[in-house]
Amino acid sequence: MKNFISIWLPHLQLNRLQRDSVNIWADQACVIAQKIGNKDIIVDANRFAVQHGIEAGQNLTRALACFDGLIVHQYNDDLQQKTLKRLARYCLKYSPKVMMDGQDRLLLDATGCAHLFGGHQAMLQQITYDFSIMDFEVKLAMASNMRAANALTHTVSFGGHIWHEDKQQEREKLLTLPIEYLHIDDELIAQLQRLGLRKLQDLLPIKSASLAKRFGLTLMLHLNQALGREPQVFEALKFSHAYCVKRVFSEPVMLTDYLERELKTLLDDLLKILAAEDKAPRQLTLTITRPDHSEQNIEIGTARPDLSAQNLFKLFALHLDQLIAEFGVDKMRLTAHQVEHYRAKNYDYLAEKRLKTPH
């Protein structure tokens, strides 16, 4: 039996911003706003904001008028995608097949992986725990197909998960779910609800040809996929090889000078590895891990491949004051996500040519 895990992160961007700020918004109202038409609409709000009546879907202008001191961040699609892709790479520890689904979901083909974690429930618990340590709020579901797993995530609370060992139980649960959990457009949902069709089980007595003719093929396709009647393509991500070096400290380090020296050492080590393969970095990420297991990243990029540790350190030095490590740093990790072929300016191409010339 196939097993797919859906990881839903409805507050992905807000969690990322709060995580980088070490939860300094715990007692402040913060929202994510997006330009929709000619209006700024709130698309996400933290718990403090919700407690004061500010919710997703509200007009930002009204919210600002009602609540003074509201922290507003504009929706950043690039940040959303980058964060989701990094989490997708992280999920390779659970399954070699990971897929990004939309703006806030990850899908894992967990077939044959659960026994490595002590069973299906234990695997779901491990994923939930790992994401909570990283301060990401998630809802998890495991099902026999991707559409069903996505739908079932709506039935659990944050930090929760659901899995039915018996496929018949999974089907019975699915049929009780609202039609909107099939992820169809709002206009079609409203049309179905006006006709009294609110749950998946309400669609079963209607002939497939009649449903497709009146409501289009998308509804039938999503319903059949959720019930396992039609397959769904799993488009696993292909990750490029990343070069990484790290330092783990026996005790939390708080001295800035010491961290700078360690960063220089990491740069030297990483550049030696790359130089041995005639490569140089274009994009580097420095990650620090704090005693509470939270992390913070600093990213730099160059216009062209560069093997100069001095130049790269200068770029990092411009952002080191952004590091927040009140209780020290447990670990430093330097990763080259983008590398390119590189030859030093004084490289002797003629010598190489002589070596390759047969005698």
C-alpha positions, -999 to 999 in steps of 0.1 A, spaced: 0 0 0 13 34 -10 18 60 18 20 97 12 26 124 39 12 159 35 29 186 55 8 217 56 24 250 68 -4 276 67 17 301 86 50 295 67 61 330 61 50 343 95 68 314 112 99 322 92 99 358 102 92 351 138 119 324 139 145 348 126 135 374 152 137 348 180 100 353 189 102 390 198 67 393 185 52 370 212 33 400 228 29 420 196 3 418 168 19 410 135 3 403 101 13 394 66 -5 416 40 -8 411 2 -19 434 -25 -51 420 -41 -65 442 -67 -63 477 -53 -65 467 -17 -41 454 9 -56 423 24 -43 405 55 -34 369 45 -20 357 78 -19 369 114 -1 357 145 -19 345 177 -17 379 195 -33 396 165 -61 370 163 -68 374 200 -75 411 193 -99 404 164 -75 406 135 -78 377 110 -68 367 75 -91 382 49 -95 416 66 -87 449 50 -53 461 62 -65 497 64 -93 488 87 -71 467 109 -45 496 112 -74 519 122 -86 496 149 -53 484 163 -25 509 169 11 494 167 2 466 143 34 451 127 29 446 90 50 426 66 43 424 29 38 389 15 71 379 -1 66 351 -27 104 347 -31 109 342 6 80 318 7 94 296 -21 129 296 -7 118 287 28 96 259 14 124 245 -7 148 245 22 123 226 43 119 202 13 156 195 14 154 190 51 127 164 46 151 142 27 159 128 61 125 112 61 121 101 24 142 104 -7 111 116 -26 99 151 -17 76 174 -36 65 210 -32 28 214 -35 16 250 -40 29 278 -17 26 261 17 27 223 14 52 195 11 44 160 0 65 130 9 63 96 -7 68 76 25 62 42 10 86 18 27 101 45 50 80 42 81 98 11 96 130 32 98 113 54 124 95 26 143 62 27 125 38 51 108 27 69 140 63 72 152 73 87 119 46 113 119 54 122 155 91 126 146 83 150 118 59 170 139 86 172 167 114 183 143 93 210 128 82 223 162 118 225 172 124 248 142 93 269 152 72 259 122 35 252 129 24 222 108 -5 199 103 3 164 91 -17 136 74 -7 103 59 -29 86 34 -28 62 4 -27 90 -21 -16 127 -23 -51 142 -27 -65 124 3 -35 133 25 -39 170 16 -76 169 24 -70 151 58 -46 178 70 -76 201 74 -90 178 101 -61 180 126 -50 208 149 -15 224 148 11 200 159 -13 171 152 -14 143 127 -38 117 113 -33 83 97 -57 54 91 -42 19 90 -72 5 72 -79 20 37 -117 16 43 -115 38 74 -96 63 53 -123 63 27 -151 67 53 -133 97 68 -128 113 34 -165 111 25 -174 131 56 -151 160 46 -163 193 31 -160 196 -7 -137 226 -4 -110 202 10 -106 189 -25 -89 223 -33 -112 235 -60 -119 272 -68 -142 292 -46 -168 299 -73 -173 262 -79 -176 256 -41 -203 283 -38 -222 268 -68 -221 233 -52 -232 246 -18 -262 265 -33 -273 231 -46 -269 215 -11 -237 196 -21 -215 202 9 -196 170 16 -178 145 -6 -204 118 1 -231 141 -14 -214 137 -48 -214 99 -49 -251 94 -59 -246 117 -89 -234 101 -121 -199 110 -131 -210 121 -166 -235 145 -151 -210 159 -126 -184 165 -153 -209 181 -177 -223 205 -151 -193 213 -129 -163 206 -152 -136 179 -152 -116 194 -123 -141 184 -97 -144 148 -109 -106 145 -113 -99 157 -77 -127 135 -63 -115 104 -81 -79 111 -70 -89 115 -34 -108 82 -35 -79 64 -52 -97 59 -85 -72 79 -106 -34 83 -101 -17 116 -94 18 125 -107 44 128 -80 70 153 -92 99 147 -68 124 176 -65 159 171 -77 184 188 -55 219 199 -66 248 188 -45 256 213 -18 291 216 -3 291 221 35 315 224 64 306 230 101 319 235 136 303 221 167 313 238 200 315 219 233 300 249 250 279 279 236 302 305 222 293 342 228 325 360 218 321 378 184 359 377 177 359 340 182 330 335 159 347 356 132 378 335 135 358 303 131 340 317 101 374 324 85 384 289 92 352 275 77 357 296 46 393 283 42 381 247 46 352 250 22 373 268 -5 400 241 -4 373 215 -11 360 235 -40 394 244 -54 403 207 -55 374 202 -79 381 234 -99 350 251 -85 342 283 -67 311 295 -49 285 320 -61 261 317 -32 270 309 4 249 305 36 261 308 71 239 291 96 242 294 134 224 271 158 215 284 193 213 264 225 174 262 221 180 245 187 167 276 167 187 287 137 195 319 119 209 323 84 231 349 67 233 346 29 257 362 5 261 361 -32 287 371 -57 284 383 -94 310 357 -104 328 327 -89 352 337 -62 378 317 -43 391 345 -22 383 338 15 392 375 23 366 388 -2 339 364 10 345 372 46 341 409 39 307 402 25 297 382 56 311 409 79 285 434 66 258 412 81 273 397 112 257 424 134 223 409 125 231 377 143 209 373 174 226 349 199 219 362 234 228 328 249 256 319 225 261 297 195 263 259 196 271 252 160 282 270 128 275 256 93 288 271 60 271 259 29 278 266 -8 244 262 -25 256 275 -59 290 267 -73 305 271 -108 335 259 -127 365 281 -119 401 284 -131 426 308 -115 438 337 -137 473 324 -136 463 288 -146 487 273 -172 463 260 -199 494 251 -221 507 229 -195 474 210 -193 474 207 -231 510 193 -231 499 167 -205 470 156 -227 491 154 -258 499 118 -266 536 109 -272 
